[in-house]
Structure formats: C-alpha cells, structure tokens
Amino acid sequence: AIDPAVIRCDVCEFEGALKAGDDAGALALYRGDLLDGVHVSGASVEWESWLDAERSRLRDAALTAAGHLMLAAREAGDTASAISYARRACQLAPDDDARARALISALAAAGDGAGALRTHEAFARRLRREYAMDVSPEMAAIVAGIRGEGRENSANGNANGHSNGGEARHIAAATRTTRDLAPPIVPLAPRRR
C-alpha cells in the first residue's frame, strides 16, 4: 500500500473521493488516462492488458461521476452546471452517442438550440470521418425536434408553421434522454484502415 503521508497518488485520491461519495472531487482529480503516453519497451502482454483494463475502469468511473453530477445539477435546476458536466463526459468519451445526446439535450433544454445543433454537427462529422458511421436514430430524432422537423401545422401555429407547444414538447423529450447518461457506455473502437 502507498503511504499518502510519503507519496501522493492521484489514483488513490480519485478512488478515495469516489468511495466518499465526492463525485465532484473525483472528477476534478481525473485528468486523463492512467499513465497516458507511457510506453514500457519490452513490456509483457499481461502488463499491457492490465494497463488497458485499469485505464478503462478509471475512465468509466470518471464518466459515471460526471453523469451523476450532470443529473443532480439538472434536477436542481442548475442548467449551466448540467451542461458543464455533460461536456466533461463528452471530453472523456468523445465517441459515445448517449453522452453526446445528453449534452445536445441539455443545450436544447437551456434554450441553446444553435449550440445543440453545432455540437451535433461536430459529433456527426467525427463519426463519419473516424468510423464511416451516421448518428443513432435517437440522436437524429432529437436533432429533428430541435430543427422543428415533423411538427404539424395547425391553426394555432406561428408564422413559421411551428406549433406553439412543439418546442416545449421537444425539450421535455430531449431532456429525458439525459437520464441515460450515468451508466458507463463502451466507446466505439476506431475503424481499421
């Protein structure tokens, strides 16, 4: 065991904060993958496997903490913090559709439809470029709602043909997707070239 009075270990502090229920403290301690950029020449397959597993485990724990914080902020009505934590989750897992949906939904719920659409476009470009994939049907539905696609014209609609309650209905539907953020999601593997 590492004596914290002698040697500081960020992983030990991170895990300690999580055990104490301090998600914000743990997330502040998480600065990236364990031993990122470290290469041990001649290292065994077991070492590489252990390091990959530890990196995944710690990243998933940080993602879960970000998800918990985002949900708590949203439930408390702290939209700015909810967006900040959703952004942090997307930084940690940039290829994760569910986390991107949560950020896009949080932005839309805050009234930042343009920011939500910019975030979607950046995510969609990344998926196409890196993986030759399109966004999920769930993401497409959220974006269609933000853009107002599929809204029915009604006698009570505004000059643009949008129904008066359409945006509110979309925001309610979009913010429900943020509840899916807390469980860890396995990121996509890059396509082979």
N, C-alpha and C positions, 0 to 999 in steps of 0.2 A: 504494500500500500504506500501511496505517496503521502508524505507528511506535509500538510498545507502550510505549516509554520516555516518549512525549509524551502520547498519548491511550489510555485504556483502552477496549477494545471487547469487550463481553461475548460477542458473536457469534464474534469471533476466538478468544477464550479457550475458548468452548464447542467450537468446531471443533478447536482445538488439543488439548483434552483428549480428544476422540474419537479423533483421529489417534494420540495417545499411548497409546490403549487404556485410558484412565481414565474408564470409564463413570460411576462414582460422582461423580467431579469434574465431569464434563459435566452430569450430571443435577442436581447442586447449583447449577450456573450457570444452568440453564434455568428462567426464572421466568414464562414465558408467551410468547404470540405476539410476533413481531418487530413493533415499533412499534405495539403494541396501543393502540387509541384515538386514533391519529394520523390525521388527515384533512387532505389537501392539497387545498385548494379549487382547482378547475380542473385537477386532475392528469389526465394523459393515460390512455387505456385501457391503454397499454403499461406505465405506472407501476403501475397497479392490478393488472394481470396479473402483473408481476414481483413485487410485494409479496405477493400471494396465493400465488404459487409458492414464494417464499422462506419464508413462514410455514409452509406445508405441509412443505417439505423439512426445516426445522429441527425442527418438531414430530415428524415421523416419526423423525428421528434421536434425539430425546429418548425417544420411545416404544420404539425399538429398544434404547436403552441401559437403560431400565427393565426391558424384557423379559429382556435378558441378565443383569442383576443379580438379578432375581427367580429365574431358572432356576439361577444359580450358588448363590444362598442356599438354595434348596430342595435342591439336590444336596448342599450342605454340611450339611444338617440344621438350618439356621438359619430356622426357621419364622417367627419374628417379622419378620425382615428380608424374607423372601419375601412375606409379607403386606403389609408396608410398600411394597415396590416395586410389587406388584400394585395397591395402592391408588393409588399415584402414577400408574401407567399409566392407571387409570380416571379420575383427575382430568384428565389430559391429553386423553383421548378418552372422554368420558362416554357417548357413544352407541355405543361399539364392543362388540358382543356377545361377541367372542372374549376381549377383555380383562376384561369383566365375568365371564365364565365362569371365567377364570383366577383372579380374586380369590375368587369363590364357592368354587371347588375348593380353593384354598389355605386358606380359612377352615374348610371342612369337614375337610380333611386335618389341620388343627390341633386338631380336636375342637370347633370353634365352629360347630355346626350352626345354632344360633339366629342368629348373626351372618351366616352364609351366607344363610339364608332372608330376613333383613332386607335384606341387600344385593340379593338377587334381587327382592324386592317393590319396593324403591325403583327399581331399574332397569326393571322391568316397568311400573310406573306412569309413569315418564318416557317410555318407548316409546309407551305408549297415549296419553298426553297430547300429546306433541310430534309423533308420527308416525302415530298411529292404527294401530300395529303390535303384534303379540304377539312374545314372545321366540322365539328359534330352537328348533327341535326338540332340538338338542343341549343347550341351556340347560334346556329342560323335562325332559329325561332326567336331567340332573344333579340338579335340584331334586326330581324324583320319588324318586331314590335317597336323597337326604338325608332326605326325609319318610318313607321306608320304603315307598313305594307300589310295588306289584308284587312285594313279597317273598312268597315261598311259605311257608305254614305248614308246619312239619314237626314230627315227634315230638320233635325236639331243640330246638325253638324256645322262646323265653322266654314269659313270661306275656302279653306284648302280641302274640304271634303273629309276632314278628320272628325270623328265623333267626339263629343265633349268629354266623355269618360274614358276614351281609349288610352290616353297616356297614363292615367291613374291605374287602369286595369293592367297595363303592361308593367308598370313599376311594381305593382303588387306581385305579379307573376315572376318578374325578374329577380326580385329580392328573395323570393322563396328559394331560388337556386343557391343562394349563399349558404343555406343550411347544410349543403353537401360538402362544404369546404373542410371541416375538421378531420375526417378520416384521411389517413395517408393514401395517396394515389401513386401508383407506379408510373414514373415518367417513361415516355417513349424512347426507344433506342434509335440512334441515327441510322438512316438507310445506308446500306453498303453500296459503294460506288465501284 
